[in-house]
Amino acid sequence: ELPAVRQAISAVWQDLNEQPIAEAEWSRVQRLVANAYRFSLESAGALAGLIGSNALWGRPQSLDRPLELLAQWDPLRLQSDVLPLLDPARAAVLEAVPA
């Protein structure tokens, strides 16, 4: 089963690198990331953690700054600059199989 999983991951990865990101998919991804960020700040603890971390690292910013940065992302640049860093071929893989 593991070779089939590796092959499926490789096929999806190949498609991702060969095809440009469609506009509809790009909009969907931006909404998902923005909503995940917003929902992550629903609890007081998470909010305090973010504010505290920003203060600790000396980078005070408004809470909506990450959303502003997200709006600046470009699908072509993301595909050319970031995706190569996530290449599964660069990963260390630990396969746990039943004894």
C-alpha positions as CSV (number, residue, x, y, z in Angstrom):
1,E,0.0,0.0,0.0
2,L,2.8,2.5,0.8
3,P,4.2,2.5,-2.8
4,A,0.7,3.3,-4.1
5,V,0.5,6.2,-1.6
6,R,3.9,7.5,-2.7
7,Q,2.8,7.2,-6.3
8,A,-0.4,9.1,-5.7
9,I,1.4,11.9,-3.8
10,S,3.9,12.1,-6.7
11,A,1.1,12.4,-9.3
12,V,-0.6,15.2,-7.4
13,W,2.7,17.0,-6.9
14,Q,3.5,16.7,-10.6
15,D,0.1,18.1,-11.5
16,L,0.5,21.0,-9.1
17,N,3.9,21.9,-10.5
18,E,2.8,21.6,-14.2
19,Q,-0.6,23.4,-14.1
20,P,-1.0,27.1,-13.0
21,I,-3.3,27.6,-10.1
22,A,-6.8,28.3,-11.4
23,E,-8.4,31.6,-10.4
24,A,-11.3,29.9,-8.6
25,E,-8.9,27.6,-6.7
26,W,-6.8,30.6,-5.7
27,S,-9.8,32.5,-4.4
28,R,-10.9,29.4,-2.4
29,V,-7.5,29.0,-0.9
30,Q,-7.2,32.6,0.1
31,R,-10.7,32.4,1.8
32,L,-9.6,29.2,3.6
33,V,-6.4,30.7,4.9
34,A,-8.1,33.9,6.0
35,N,-10.9,32.1,7.7
36,A,-8.5,29.8,9.5
37,Y,-6.6,32.8,10.8
38,R,-9.8,34.5,12.0
39,F,-11.1,31.4,13.7
40,S,-7.7,30.9,15.4
41,L,-8.2,34.2,17.2
42,E,-11.7,33.3,18.6
43,S,-10.3,32.4,22.1
44,A,-8.8,34.9,24.5
45,G,-5.8,32.6,25.0
46,A,-5.0,32.5,21.3
47,L,-5.4,36.2,21.0
48,A,-3.2,36.9,24.0
49,G,-0.6,34.4,22.6
50,L,-0.4,36.1,19.3
51,I,-0.1,39.6,20.8
52,G,2.5,38.3,23.3
53,S,4.5,36.6,20.7
54,N,4.6,39.7,18.5
55,A,5.6,41.8,21.5
56,L,8.3,39.3,22.5
57,W,9.8,39.3,19.0
58,G,9.6,43.0,18.7
59,R,7.3,43.0,15.8
60,P,4.1,44.8,16.9
61,Q,1.5,44.7,14.2
62,S,-2.3,45.1,14.0
63,L,-4.3,41.9,14.1
64,D,-5.4,42.3,10.6
65,R,-1.9,42.7,9.2
66,P,-1.6,39.0,8.2
67,L,-4.9,39.3,6.2
68,E,-3.4,42.4,4.4
69,L,-0.3,40.3,3.6
70,L,-2.4,37.5,2.4
71,A,-4.1,39.8,-0.1
72,Q,-0.6,40.5,-1.6
73,W,0.2,36.9,-2.3
74,D,0.6,36.0,-5.9
75,P,-0.2,32.5,-7.2
76,L,2.6,32.5,-9.8
77,R,5.2,33.6,-7.2
78,L,3.9,31.1,-4.7
79,Q,4.2,28.3,-7.2
80,S,7.7,29.3,-8.2
81,D,9.2,30.3,-4.9
82,V,7.4,28.4,-2.2
83,L,6.2,25.1,-3.6
84,P,9.8,23.9,-4.4
85,L,10.5,24.2,-0.6
86,L,7.6,21.7,0.0
87,D,8.7,19.1,-2.5
88,P,8.1,15.6,-1.0
89,A,11.4,14.5,-2.5
90,R,13.1,16.8,0.1
91,A,11.3,15.2,3.0
92,A,12.5,12.7,5.5
93,V,10.0,9.9,5.6
94,L,9.3,7.6,8.4
95,E,7.0,4.7,7.5
96,A,5.4,2.9,10.3
97,V,4.2,-0.6,9.3
98,P,2.6,-3.3,11.3
99,A,5.0,-5.8,12.8
